[in-house]
Amino acid sequence: MTTRRQQRVAEQVRHELSELIAHEINDPRLELISLTDATISPDLRDANVYVSSLQGEAAREEVLAGLEAACGFLRHGLGERLKLRVVPDLHFHWDKSLETGDRISQLIDQIEEADAQRNDASARSL
């Protein structure tokens, strides 16, 4: 169970990291990425940040490597921007929810198409 403070800090971490990545880092591996979510431990020492890319799953390894390479810079930037006693350690994870949602959408479209074809076939047989 997360507290309101954890939720506020996690959202602030996500927002500030997004700003830092967009405006302060010139790494081509980190272009077209989105920080989709962040969670923080109860003691506010560890932050799990979930990332996705418009380039899709193919860019996963490069994006995560770029974020790991920039981790120290990002923590330092967070320390300057956040008013926390301890800057959380950053742990980056690939967010599969966009790919999963896209796959589910494709399956629903296929089912609707098959259902429409079945309805057309049954209407013709009447």
C-alpha positions in Angstrom: 0.0 0.0 0.0 1.4 3.3 -1.0 0.9 6.5 0.9 -0.1 9.9 -0.5 3.5 11.1 0.1 5.0 8.2 -1.8 2.6 8.9 -4.7 3.5 12.7 -4.7 7.2 12.0 -4.6 7.0 9.4 -7.3 5.1 11.7 -9.6 7.5 14.5 -8.9 10.5 12.2 -9.6 8.9 11.1 -12.9 8.1 14.7 -13.9 11.6 16.0 -13.1 13.3 13.1 -14.8 11.3 13.7 -17.9 12.4 17.3 -17.9 16.0 16.4 -17.3 16.0 13.8 -20.1 14.3 16.1 -22.5 16.3 19.3 -21.9 19.7 18.3 -20.4 20.8 15.1 -22.0 22.0 14.8 -25.6 22.1 11.0 -25.9 20.5 9.7 -29.2 19.5 6.5 -27.4 17.2 8.6 -25.2 15.2 10.3 -27.9 11.5 9.5 -28.3 11.2 7.9 -24.9 8.5 8.4 -22.3 8.6 7.8 -18.6 5.2 6.1 -18.1 5.2 5.6 -14.3 7.3 5.8 -11.2 7.0 4.1 -7.8 9.0 4.8 -4.7 9.8 2.7 -1.7 8.3 3.6 1.7 11.6 5.0 2.9 11.9 7.1 -0.3 15.4 5.7 -1.0 14.6 3.7 -4.2 12.6 4.8 -7.2 11.4 2.4 -9.9 10.9 4.3 -13.1 9.1 2.7 -16.1 10.1 3.6 -19.6 8.7 3.1 -23.1 9.9 4.2 -26.5 8.1 5.2 -29.7 10.7 3.0 -31.4 9.1 0.0 -29.6 10.7 -3.1 -28.2 13.6 -3.0 -30.6 15.1 0.0 -28.8 14.7 -1.5 -25.3 18.4 -2.5 -24.7 19.7 0.8 -26.0 17.3 2.9 -24.0 18.0 1.1 -20.8 21.7 1.3 -21.4 21.5 5.0 -22.1 19.5 5.6 -18.9 22.0 3.6 -16.8 24.8 5.6 -18.3 23.0 8.8 -17.3 21.9 7.6 -13.9 24.5 9.6 -11.9 23.7 12.8 -13.8 20.0 12.3 -13.3 20.3 11.7 -9.6 22.4 14.8 -9.3 19.8 16.8 -11.2 17.1 15.4 -9.0 19.0 16.4 -5.9 19.1 20.0 -7.1 15.4 20.1 -8.1 13.8 18.1 -5.3 13.6 19.1 -1.7 14.3 15.7 -0.2 16.7 14.7 2.5 17.8 11.7 0.5 17.8 11.5 -3.3 16.4 8.1 -4.3 18.4 5.5 -6.2 17.0 5.1 -9.7 16.0 1.8 -11.1 14.8 1.8 -14.7 12.4 -0.8 -16.1 10.9 -1.3 -19.5 7.2 -0.8 -19.6 5.5 -3.4 -21.6 2.0 -2.1 -21.1 2.0 -0.2 -24.5 3.0 -3.3 -26.5 0.4 -5.3 -24.5 -2.3 -2.8 -25.1 -1.5 -2.7 -28.8 -1.6 -6.5 -29.0 -4.9 -6.6 -27.3 -6.3 -4.0 -29.6 -5.1 -6.0 -32.6 -6.8 -9.1 -31.2 -10.1 -7.3 -30.7 -10.0 -6.0 -34.2 -9.4 -9.5 -35.5 -12.3 -10.8 -33.5 -14.6 -8.0 -34.7 -13.6 -8.7 -38.3 -14.2 -12.4 -38.0 -17.6 -11.7 -36.3 -18.6 -9.4 -39.1 -17.7 -12.0 -41.7 -19.7 -14.6 -39.8 -22.7 -12.3 -39.7 -22.5 -11.5 -43.4 -22.3 -15.2 -44.2 -25.3 -16.1 -42.0 -27.3 -13.1 -43.5 -26.6 -14.4 -47.0 -27.7 -18.0 -46.1 -31.1 -16.7 -45.0 
